[in-house]
């Protein structure tokens, strides 16, 4: 239910709502709640906010490449990219490429 409320709020509130949710995401300590928050950022109808989201995702990709994953974490990221890939445009492909390195690390 919360995910739907976050998404609807971001969709209707423009920059202020998007920024509010982004700040909550950055400070969130509970992974499942952070996931709901970051997914809702893609709900905006503003192209420039989607671009900003994509830019932030690109920065996240860089940090992901240098992190160690469990299979559970990797599967969560891959599911997110699969579900939100159309909203992420070029970043979805970058995510997929970035995931190849952690996958190789996990296989060893």
N, C-alpha and C positions, 0 to 999 in steps of 0.2 A: 504494500500500500504506500509506504513512504517513497519508494522509487517513482511511482506514478505522480505523487504530489510534487516531488522535486522536479521531475520532467515538465509537468504542467506549469509549475512556477517559473522555470527558466524560459519556457516557450512564451509566456505572457508578459514577463517583466523586463525584457531587454537587458541592457548592460548591467544595471544595478543588481538584478536578480542573478545574472550569470556570475558576476563578481562575488556576490555573497556566497553562492554555492561553491565557487572555486576556493574562497578563503576557508570555508568549512571543510572542504576536501583536504586542503593542505594541513589543517590542524587535527583532522580526525585520527584517532588512535585505533579504532575498531575497523579491521579490514573489510568486513562485509558492508559496513556503513560507508566507508570510503569508496567502495566499488559502486554503490548506488549513487553517490554524489558525482563521481567522475562520469558515469554513464549519462546522468541527467544534463551534463554540460553540452552534450551533442544534440540536445533537444531544441536548441535555439533556432529561430527562423532567420536570424541575422547572419548573412554570409561572412561578414568581417569577424564576427565572434567565432564562427566555425573555423575560420582561418587562424584565429588566435589560439583556439583549442588545438588545432593541428600543430601549430608551432610549439605549444607546450608539450604535446605528445612526442614531437621530435626530440625535445630535450630529455624527456623521460626515456626514450629509446636508448639514448647514449648512456644513461645511468643503468639501464637494464643490461646492456651488453657487458658491463663490468661487474655485475652482481652474480652471485651463486643462487640457483633455484632448486627447489624441490620439484618433483613431477607435478604435485598438486598446484603449486604457484604457476608453473609453466602452462598447465592446462587451463587455469583461470584466465591467463593473459591471452592464450590462443582463442578461447571461447569469446572473450570480449572483442578481439579483432574480427572474428568471424561474424559476430552479431552486428557490430558497428562499422564494419569495413566500408560500406558505401558512404557513410557520413565522414569517415576519416580520409577518404580519397587516397592520395599518395602516401600518407602515413601508414596505411594498412600494409602496403607492400614493404615499406621500410621496417615495420614491425616483424613481418614474416622473415625478412632477411636477418634482422637482429636476433630472432629466435633460433636461427640455425646454430649460432655459436654456443649458446647455453645448452641446446640439445646435444651437441657433440660432447660437451663437458659432462652432461648427465650420463651419457652412454658409457663413459670410461670408468 
